[in-house]
């Protein structure tokens, strides 16, 4: 896992596979019934729009990596685990203690 921003991680994963952004878009569209245009990927890559958790999961699936490969995905998971409205106060506090290493 790395802590680089999504665009850097995406480019690195594409380079490792010898894929272009267009090839990734084609993979996404095949895997997810037409979802994932080159335009959307370009906007994610330039930071014009932020990818959702679902988008990160789909991109990871198509690249054959875990979604946790993206730092942004791990941050959203952590926020969710610490949000009392999402998991309840007792669980959020227990998760906070776990994150703090207690």
VEXVO-936439 format. One record per residue (C-alpha): residue in one letter; residue number from 1; z, y, x; chain. Coordinates in nm, 2 decimals. Layout:
// residues N
R / A / NUM / Z / Y / X / A
...
END
This chain:
// residues 102
R / X / 1 / 0.00 / 0.00 / 0.00 / A
R / X / 2 / -0.06 / 0.35 / 0.11 / A
R / X / 3 / 0.05 / 0.69 / -0.01 / A
R / X / 4 / -0.29 / 0.87 / 0.02 / A
R / X / 5 / -0.42 / 1.06 / -0.28 / A
R / X / 6 / -0.65 / 0.87 / -0.52 / A
R / X / 7 / -0.98 / 1.01 / -0.39 / A
R / X / 8 / -0.90 / 0.90 / -0.03 / A
R / X / 9 / -0.79 / 0.56 / -0.14 / A
R / X / 10 / -1.09 / 0.51 / -0.36 / A
R / X / 11 / -1.33 / 0.61 / -0.08 / A
R / X / 12 / -1.16 / 0.38 / 0.16 / A
R / X / 13 / -1.18 / 0.09 / -0.08 / A
R / X / 14 / -1.54 / 0.16 / -0.15 / A
R / X / 15 / -1.62 / 0.17 / 0.22 / A
R / X / 16 / -1.44 / -0.16 / 0.28 / A
R / X / 17 / -1.66 / -0.32 / 0.03 / A
R / X / 18 / -1.98 / -0.14 / 0.12 / A
R / X / 19 / -2.00 / -0.01 / -0.23 / A
R / X / 20 / -2.13 / 0.33 / -0.36 / A
R / X / 21 / -1.97 / 0.52 / -0.64 / A
R / X / 22 / -2.27 / 0.42 / -0.85 / A
R / X / 23 / -2.21 / 0.05 / -0.78 / A
R / X / 24 / -1.84 / 0.09 / -0.89 / A
R / X / 25 / -1.96 / 0.26 / -1.21 / A
R / X / 26 / -2.19 / -0.03 / -1.28 / A
R / X / 27 / -1.91 / -0.28 / -1.22 / A
R / X / 28 / -1.68 / -0.08 / -1.45 / A
R / X / 29 / -1.94 / -0.06 / -1.72 / A
R / X / 30 / -2.01 / -0.44 / -1.70 / A
R / X / 31 / -1.64 / -0.52 / -1.70 / A
R / X / 32 / -1.53 / -0.27 / -1.98 / A
R / X / 33 / -1.81 / -0.25 / -2.23 / A
R / X / 34 / -1.98 / 0.06 / -2.09 / A
R / X / 35 / -1.66 / 0.25 / -1.98 / A
R / X / 36 / -1.68 / 0.42 / -1.64 / A
R / X / 37 / -1.97 / 0.66 / -1.59 / A
R / X / 38 / -2.06 / 0.79 / -1.25 / A
R / X / 39 / -1.98 / 1.14 / -1.39 / A
R / X / 40 / -1.62 / 1.04 / -1.48 / A
R / X / 41 / -1.57 / 0.88 / -1.14 / A
R / X / 42 / -1.70 / 1.19 / -0.96 / A
R / X / 43 / -1.46 / 1.40 / -1.16 / A
R / X / 44 / -1.17 / 1.17 / -1.06 / A
R / X / 45 / -1.28 / 1.18 / -0.70 / A
R / X / 46 / -1.30 / 1.56 / -0.68 / A
R / X / 47 / -0.97 / 1.61 / -0.86 / A
R / X / 48 / -1.13 / 1.78 / -1.16 / A
R / X / 49 / -0.96 / 1.53 / -1.39 / A
R / X / 50 / -0.67 / 1.29 / -1.31 / A
R / X / 51 / -0.73 / 0.92 / -1.39 / A
R / X / 52 / -0.50 / 0.77 / -1.65 / A
R / X / 53 / -0.30 / 0.46 / -1.59 / A
R / X / 54 / -0.55 / 0.26 / -1.79 / A
R / X / 55 / -0.84 / 0.41 / -1.58 / A
R / X / 56 / -0.65 / 0.32 / -1.26 / A
R / X / 57 / -0.60 / -0.03 / -1.39 / A
R / X / 58 / -0.97 / -0.07 / -1.47 / A
R / X / 59 / -1.08 / 0.07 / -1.14 / A
R / X / 60 / -0.84 / -0.16 / -0.95 / A
R / X / 61 / -0.96 / -0.46 / -1.15 / A
R / X / 62 / -1.32 / -0.38 / -1.07 / A
R / X / 63 / -1.23 / -0.34 / -0.70 / A
R / X / 64 / -1.03 / -0.66 / -0.71 / A
R / X / 65 / -0.70 / -0.49 / -0.59 / A
R / X / 66 / -0.37 / -0.44 / -0.77 / A
R / X / 67 / -0.33 / -0.11 / -0.95 / A
R / X / 68 / -0.04 / -0.04 / -0.72 / A
R / X / 69 / -0.29 / 0.02 / -0.44 / A
R / X / 70 / -0.31 / 0.37 / -0.59 / A
R / X / 71 / 0.00 / 0.59 / -0.52 / A
R / X / 72 / -0.05 / 0.77 / -0.85 / A
R / X / 73 / -0.02 / 0.45 / -1.04 / A
R / X / 74 / 0.31 / 0.37 / -0.86 / A
R / X / 75 / 0.44 / 0.72 / -0.94 / A
R / X / 76 / 0.37 / 0.68 / -1.31 / A
R / X / 77 / 0.54 / 0.34 / -1.31 / A
R / X / 78 / 0.85 / 0.49 / -1.15 / A
R / X / 79 / 0.85 / 0.79 / -1.39 / A
R / X / 80 / 0.84 / 0.55 / -1.68 / A
R / X / 81 / 1.12 / 0.33 / -1.54 / A
R / X / 82 / 1.34 / 0.65 / -1.50 / A
R / X / 83 / 1.26 / 0.80 / -1.84 / A
R / X / 84 / 1.55 / 0.74 / -2.08 / A
R / X / 85 / 1.32 / 0.79 / -2.38 / A
R / X / 86 / 1.09 / 0.51 / -2.25 / A
R / X / 87 / 1.35 / 0.25 / -2.14 / A
R / X / 88 / 1.68 / 0.38 / -2.27 / A
R / X / 89 / 1.95 / 0.56 / -2.08 / A
R / X / 90 / 2.14 / 0.26 / -1.95 / A
R / X / 91 / 1.82 / 0.10 / -1.81 / A
R / X / 92 / 1.70 / 0.43 / -1.66 / A
R / X / 93 / 2.03 / 0.48 / -1.48 / A
R / X / 94 / 2.02 / 0.12 / -1.35 / A
R / X / 95 / 1.67 / 0.18 / -1.23 / A
R / X / 96 / 1.77 / 0.50 / -1.06 / A
R / X / 97 / 2.05 / 0.31 / -0.88 / A
R / X / 98 / 1.80 / 0.05 / -0.77 / A
R / X / 99 / 1.56 / 0.32 / -0.64 / A
R / X / 100 / 1.84 / 0.48 / -0.45 / A
R / X / 101 / 1.93 / 0.15 / -0.29 / A
R / X / 102 / 2.27 / 0.11 / -0.44 / A
END
